[in-house]
Amino acid sequence: MKLDEATTWRRAGWIATVLWVIYVYETTKGDPAHPLFNYIFLVPLSLWLLFILARRFMRERAPPPATEGADEKAPPKTKR
């Protein structure tokens, strides 16, 4: 699992969202008057924002990718 790929973070977000919604539904027995039910959408939204910020932070801190032949001079482009 690569932590710098978008699909990894997207999957983690979806899994966390589904688990949270199931947890709240099972705990509250589907009763919207239960105090925990107020957070059924607030917590997943917060997690998605945290995942986005963490991914952006990791991208900024990651070293730039090494390119092969960067020191060599590129061949001139020709018109066709």
Residue frames as a rotation matrix with the C-alpha (Angstrom) as fourth column:
MET 1
0.583 0.812 0.000 0.00
0.812 -0.583 0.000 0.00
0.000 0.000 -1.000 0.00
LYS 2
-0.529 -0.757 0.382 1.47
0.765 -0.621 -0.170 3.32
0.366 0.203 0.908 -1.08
LEU 3
-0.044 0.515 -0.856 0.54
0.833 -0.453 -0.316 6.28
-0.551 -0.727 -0.409 1.08
ASP 4
-0.628 -0.255 -0.735 1.23
-0.051 -0.929 0.366 8.82
-0.776 0.267 0.571 -1.64
GLU 5
-0.912 0.354 0.207 -1.41
0.292 0.205 0.934 7.53
0.288 0.913 -0.290 -4.06
ALA 6
-0.655 0.718 0.235 -4.83
-0.734 -0.678 0.029 9.15
0.180 -0.153 0.972 -4.23
THR 7
0.058 0.727 -0.684 -6.67
-0.379 0.650 0.659 5.83
0.924 0.221 0.313 -4.46
THR 8
-0.513 -0.301 -0.804 -5.25
0.570 0.581 -0.581 4.71
0.642 -0.756 -0.126 -1.13
TRP 9
-0.986 0.127 -0.105 -6.58
-0.010 -0.681 -0.732 7.80
-0.165 -0.721 0.673 0.63
ARG 10
-0.421 0.882 -0.210 -9.89
-0.816 -0.268 0.511 7.62
0.395 0.387 0.833 -1.20
ARG 11
-0.056 0.363 -0.930 -10.39
0.064 0.931 0.359 4.00
0.996 -0.040 -0.075 -0.16
ALA 12
-0.758 -0.275 -0.591 -9.45
0.587 0.106 -0.802 4.78
0.283 -0.956 0.081 3.44
GLY 13
-0.887 0.459 0.046 -11.98
-0.453 -0.848 -0.276 7.63
-0.088 -0.265 0.960 3.43
TRP 14
-0.141 0.868 -0.477 -14.76
-0.686 0.261 0.679 5.46
0.714 0.423 0.558 2.04
ILE 15
-0.225 0.004 -0.974 -14.06
0.410 0.907 -0.091 2.64
0.884 -0.420 -0.206 4.48
ALA 16
-0.932 -0.156 -0.327 -13.98
0.362 -0.355 -0.862 5.03
0.018 -0.922 0.387 7.45
THR 17
-0.689 0.724 0.018 -17.21
-0.713 -0.683 0.161 6.67
0.129 0.098 0.987 6.30
VAL 18
-0.005 0.704 -0.710 -19.07
-0.373 0.658 0.654 3.40
0.928 0.268 0.259 5.90
LEU 19
-0.430 -0.217 -0.877 -17.84
0.616 0.639 -0.460 2.08
0.660 -0.738 -0.141 9.25
TRP 20
-0.997 0.044 -0.060 -18.87
0.012 -0.701 -0.713 5.28
-0.074 -0.712 0.699 11.03
VAL 21
-0.420 0.901 -0.106 -22.36
-0.830 -0.335 0.446 5.36
0.367 0.275 0.889 9.50
ILE 22
0.021 0.389 -0.921 -22.90
0.027 0.921 0.389 1.69
0.999 -0.033 0.009 10.38
TYR 23
-0.717 -0.364 -0.594 -21.65
0.581 0.159 -0.799 2.30
0.385 -0.918 0.098 13.93
VAL 24
-0.914 0.396 0.086 -23.96
-0.394 -0.816 -0.422 5.29
-0.097 -0.420 0.902 14.46
TYR 25
-0.175 0.902 -0.394 -26.94
-0.738 0.144 0.659 3.49
0.651 0.406 0.641 12.96
GLU 26
-0.066 0.108 -0.992 -26.41
0.316 0.945 0.082 0.39
0.946 -0.308 -0.097 15.10
THR 27
-0.863 -0.318 -0.394 -25.77
0.465 -0.190 -0.865 2.40
0.200 -0.929 0.312 18.27
THR 28
-0.826 0.560 -0.066 -28.78
-0.502 -0.784 -0.365 4.67
-0.256 -0.268 0.929 17.85
LYS 29
-0.542 0.616 0.572 -31.01
0.514 0.781 -0.354 1.94
-0.665 0.102 -0.740 16.38
GLY 30
-0.578 0.246 0.778 -31.85
0.738 -0.249 0.627 4.41
0.348 0.937 -0.038 13.60
ASP 31
0.431 0.750 -0.501 -33.40
0.891 -0.440 0.109 6.92
-0.139 -0.494 -0.859 16.02
PRO 32
-0.020 -0.461 0.887 -32.73
0.603 -0.713 -0.357 10.47
0.797 0.528 0.292 14.74
ALA 33
0.777 0.341 0.530 -33.56
-0.187 -0.679 0.710 11.88
0.602 -0.650 -0.463 18.20
HIS 34
0.713 -0.594 -0.373 -30.48
0.688 0.489 0.536 10.17
-0.136 -0.639 0.757 19.69
PRO 35
0.749 -0.436 -0.499 -27.65
-0.250 -0.883 0.397 12.69
-0.614 -0.173 -0.770 20.43
LEU 36
-0.240 -0.899 0.366 -25.05
0.090 0.354 0.931 10.60
-0.966 0.257 -0.004 18.55
PHE 37
0.208 0.420 0.883 -27.15
0.891 0.291 -0.348 10.77
-0.403 0.860 -0.314 15.39
ASN 38
0.886 0.090 -0.454 -26.27
-0.005 -0.979 -0.204 14.48
-0.463 0.183 -0.867 15.10
TYR 39
0.108 -0.966 -0.237 -22.72
-0.655 -0.248 0.714 13.47
-0.748 0.078 -0.659 14.19
ILE 40
0.444 0.102 0.890 -23.56
0.338 0.901 -0.272 10.90
-0.830 0.421 0.366 11.52
PHE 41
0.766 -0.151 0.625 -22.41
0.606 -0.157 -0.780 13.24
0.216 0.976 -0.029 8.73
LEU 42
0.886 -0.426 0.180 -20.16
-0.457 -0.868 0.194 15.62
0.073 -0.254 -0.964 10.66
VAL 43
0.383 -0.769 0.511 -17.51
-0.293 0.424 0.857 13.02
-0.876 -0.478 -0.063 11.53
PRO 44
0.327 -0.296 0.898 -17.13
0.793 0.602 -0.090 11.62
-0.514 0.742 0.431 7.98
LEU 45
0.876 -0.003 0.483 -16.90
0.309 -0.764 -0.566 15.13
0.371 0.645 -0.668 6.57
SER 46
0.739 -0.638 0.216 -14.16
-0.619 -0.516 0.593 15.94
-0.267 -0.571 -0.776 9.08
LEU 47
0.289 -0.633 0.718 -12.31
0.162 0.771 0.615 12.74
-0.944 -0.062 0.325 8.19
TRP 48
0.601 -0.039 0.798 -12.46
0.798 0.097 -0.595 13.54
-0.054 0.995 0.089 4.47
LEU 49
0.908 -0.277 0.314 -10.99
-0.210 -0.950 -0.231 16.99
0.363 0.144 -0.921 5.14
LEU 50
0.529 -0.743 0.410 -8.25
-0.543 0.075 0.837 15.46
-0.652 -0.665 -0.364 7.30
PHE 51
0.363 -0.368 0.856 -7.42
0.582 0.807 0.100 12.92
-0.727 0.462 0.507 4.58
ILE 52
0.792 -0.034 0.609 -7.19
0.527 -0.466 -0.711 15.70
0.308 0.884 -0.351 1.99
LEU 53
0.815 -0.492 0.306 -4.94
-0.559 -0.807 0.191 17.82
0.153 -0.326 -0.933 4.20
ALA 54
0.445 -0.667 0.598 -2.74
-0.235 0.558 0.796 14.86
-0.864 -0.495 0.092 5.16
ARG 55
0.495 -0.236 0.836 -2.27
0.778 0.549 -0.306 13.87
-0.387 0.802 0.455 1.55
ARG 56
0.854 -0.172 0.492 -1.42
0.163 -0.808 -0.566 17.43
0.495 0.563 -0.662 0.55
PHE 57
0.706 -0.611 0.359 1.05
-0.663 -0.390 0.640 17.69
-0.251 -0.689 -0.680 3.44
MET 58
0.385 -0.566 0.729 2.71
0.175 0.820 0.544 14.39
-0.906 -0.082 0.415 2.48
ARG 59
0.683 -0.103 0.723 3.00
0.729 0.037 -0.684 15.53
0.044 0.994 0.100 -1.14
GLU 60
0.864 -0.345 0.368 4.72
-0.285 -0.936 -0.208 18.75
0.416 0.075 -0.906 -0.11
ARG 61
0.514 -0.676 0.529 7.17
-0.703 0.022 0.711 16.95
-0.492 -0.737 -0.464 2.15
ALA 62
0.711 -0.225 0.666 8.00
0.383 0.918 -0.099 14.20
-0.589 0.326 0.739 -0.34
PRO 63
-0.321 -0.875 -0.364 11.25
-0.049 -0.368 0.928 14.56
-0.946 0.315 0.076 -2.27
PRO 64
0.281 0.423 -0.861 10.83
-0.855 -0.298 -0.425 15.33
-0.437 0.856 0.278 -5.96
PRO 65
0.823 0.057 0.566 10.81
0.105 0.963 -0.249 12.27
-0.559 0.264 0.786 -8.21
ALA 66
-0.216 -0.968 -0.131 14.13
-0.197 -0.088 0.976 11.44
-0.956 0.237 -0.172 -9.80
THR 67
0.863 0.439 -0.249 14.15
-0.308 0.068 -0.949 11.70
-0.400 0.896 0.194 -13.55
GLU 68
0.277 -0.774 0.569 16.56
0.610 0.599 0.518 9.68
-0.742 0.204 0.638 -15.59
GLY 69
-0.188 -0.477 0.859 18.79
0.977 -0.181 0.113 11.66
0.102 0.860 0.500 -17.89
ALA 70
0.815 0.529 -0.238 17.93
0.560 -0.824 0.086 15.00
-0.151 -0.203 -0.968 -16.34
ASP 71
0.257 -0.808 -0.530 21.58
0.051 -0.536 0.843 16.01
-0.965 -0.244 -0.097 -16.55
GLU 72
-0.534 -0.447 0.718 21.82
0.690 0.260 0.676 15.17
-0.489 0.856 0.169 -20.23
LYS 73
-0.699 0.260 -0.666 20.88
-0.457 -0.879 0.136 17.64
-0.551 0.399 0.733 -22.87
ALA 74
0.166 0.851 0.497 17.54
0.136 0.480 -0.867 16.92
-0.977 0.212 -0.036 -24.52
PRO 75
-0.606 -0.371 0.703 17.63
0.711 0.143 0.689 16.32
-0.356 0.917 0.177 -28.27
PRO 76
-0.808 0.302 -0.505 16.31
-0.374 -0.926 0.044 19.20
-0.454 0.225 0.862 -30.37
LYS 77
-0.005 0.898 0.441 12.76
0.296 0.423 -0.857 18.92
-0.955 0.126 -0.268 -31.58
THR 78
-0.960 -0.281 0.011 12.17
0.076 -0.224 0.972 18.87
-0.271 0.933 0.236 -35.30
LYS 79
-0.158 0.924 -0.347 9.15
-0.671 -0.359 -0.649 20.08
-0.724 0.131 0.677 -37.19
ARG 80
-0.760 -0.037 0.648 7.39
0.340 0.828 0.446 17.58
-0.553 0.559 -0.617 -39.40
